[in-house]
Amino acid sequence: MKIFGREPVYVLAFISIVLKLSAAYGLDVSDVQQGAIMAVLSLIVAVITAFVLKTGAAAAAIVNLAQGVLALFLAFGLHLDAQLQALWMLAVEGAVALVLRKEVTAPIPQLHVEKSSPVKAGPAGS
């Protein structure tokens, strides 16, 4: 996968260097804020990768992105207590579960007991 003709890790490294140089030359961004920005950018690339590569990891990537975005908001001064943070993450995880997780299939072959039913449907009235 390429972004602007380059591997995503190189794009992220370039953004990180620009961010650090900007902070060194006057941009008012703390170390914590820089870390949160880079974490969110990395998570965005992870979400894109999960969808493009069709790994089946899209739900996990979206939940991780939501956690990163929450950390970013907190780094920039949003004041939420731990309980409210947990409720927001619960809402995100619930929405992802409803939208993306239609069914789960185990990666093992079906067992004999799964192929038959102990309750056999017989003809009506018997």
N, C-alpha and C positions, 0 to 999 in steps of 0.2 A: 504494500500500500504506500502511496506517495502523496504528499501534500506540497503543492507548488513545485512538483518535480523532485522533491527531496524526501528522504525518510523522515517520519514524524519526530524521531529522537533528535535529529539535527535541527529541525525547526524549533523544537522546545529549547534546545541548548542556545540557539541564537536569541530567542525571546528572553531567556534567563540572563544572558550577557547584557542585552540592551536594558533590561530592567535594573540590573545591578549597577551598570554605568550611569543610568539616569538617576538612580538614588544617590550615587556618589557625587554627581554634579548638580544636586539641588532638588530633585523630585522628592517630595515629602512622603516617603513610603518606608515604614519600619521593616526590620528583618522578619518579624512575624507576618506582616502583610505581604511581603515578597514571597515568603514560603507558602502562604495560603493561595496567592495568585498562581504560583507555579503548580501547586497541587491540583487546583481546579483545571488548569490548562492540560495537565497530564491526564486527568480524569475525562476531560472532553475527548482527548485523543483515544482513550480506552473505550469510550462509548462508540465513537465512530468506527474503531477497529472491530468491536464486537458485532456491529451491524454489517459492516462490509465483508468481514471474513466469515460471517454466518456460523459463529462458534456456538451459538446457543447461550452465550453469556450476557446477552443484552440486559436482562433484568438485574443481574448483579452489578453490571457496569452503571446502570442508571441509578441504582440505590447508592453506590459509592460516589457517583457524581453529586447526588443530593447532599450526602454527608460533607463532601468537599465544599460545596457552595455554602452550606450552613457554617462551616469553619471559616470560610472567607468573610461572610457577613459578620461573624463574631470578631474576627481579626480587625475589621474596620469599624468596630464600635457598637454593633447591635447588641443590646442587652436582653438576653433570654435566659431564664433559669433552666436548670437541667430537665425539669419536668416538661416544660414547654418545648424544649428541643426534642425530647423523646416523643412528644405528641406529633410534632411536625414530621419527624422521621417515620412514625407509625402511619401517618396519612400518606406519605410518599410510597412506603412499602406496600400499603394496602392498594393504592391506585395501580402500582406496577403489577401486583399480583392479579388484580382484576383484568387489566388490559393485556398483559403479555403471557400469563401462565394459564393457558387453556387446559392442557393436560400434561401429565408427566408419565413417561414410559421408562420402565426400568431397563438398564442395559444388559439384562440377562434373558435367556429364552424363557418362555412360559413353562411353569411347572405343570405336571399332570393334574394336580388338584385344581389348578386354575382353569384347565380346559373343560372340566366337568362340574356339574352341580349336584350336591347331595339332594336337592329338591328337584325332582323331575316333573316337568309339566306334562300331565296326562290329558286325555280327551275330556272335554267338558262333561260333567255329570258323573265321572267315575270316581 
